Amino acid sequence: MENTVLTKYNQLLKRSTGHYKAFLYDCDGTLADNMPLHALTYIQVAKDKGITITGEIIDEFAGLPVPAVVQEINKRYNCDMDPEEFAEIRLELYHDEYINRLTPVEHVVEHLKAHVGKVRIAVVSGGTRDAIEKTLSVLGIADLVETLVCAGETGRGKPYPDPFLAAAEKLGIDPKDCLVFEDGDPGVQSAIAAGMDWVRIDQLG
């Protein structure tokens, strides 16, 4: 690993030692360096509907399900795009033109690989199951993840605790023994609400 990646990897190791019995990873922006690709799809779909947006709002609401992000876009840009329709179009565009271009967040993927068989492993994402399964496959780690919790599979998504609590229940691990790896505020708020410790992988030195 190059020096910067190695430094961040070592910080992750230091932050994840202790009593933890399960590691719960977000996917987009945490395991997969694909947030710029996601932003491009939002921008393209909005453009096709006559709305010009910038990528910052996508980063701001990272971790939320796509329809929820579209609702925020509608508020910010005073428009009325259909959230569900937008999500379907965006997902098709991402699958067809972008997903195979994603790359790993190396220090996080290596961290996951290093702990397989040592702690329980789950991925908890605001993305659809199809998209997350494809992403993990492209990253070459699909077989290393024990369970997935994806958009629409709990009563409420991030920032509520439901997705992380569902993952802990599936793994049979007490929430206090779970450590969450996230790159966005909604995910961190979800982890806190679930009574779990967390690490912001985008704020490592």
Buried (B, 14 or more C-beta within 10 A) or exposed (E): EEEEBEBBBBBBBEBBEEEBBBBBBBBBBBBBBBBBBBBBBBBBBBEEBEBEBEBEBBBBBBBBBBBBBBBBBBEBBEBEBEBEEBBBBBBEBBBEEBBEEBEBBBBBBBBBEEBBEEBBBBBBBBBBBEBBBBBBEBBEBBEBBBBBBBBEBBEEBBBBBBBBBBBBEBBEBEBEBBBBBBBBBBBBBBBBBBBBBBBBBBEBE
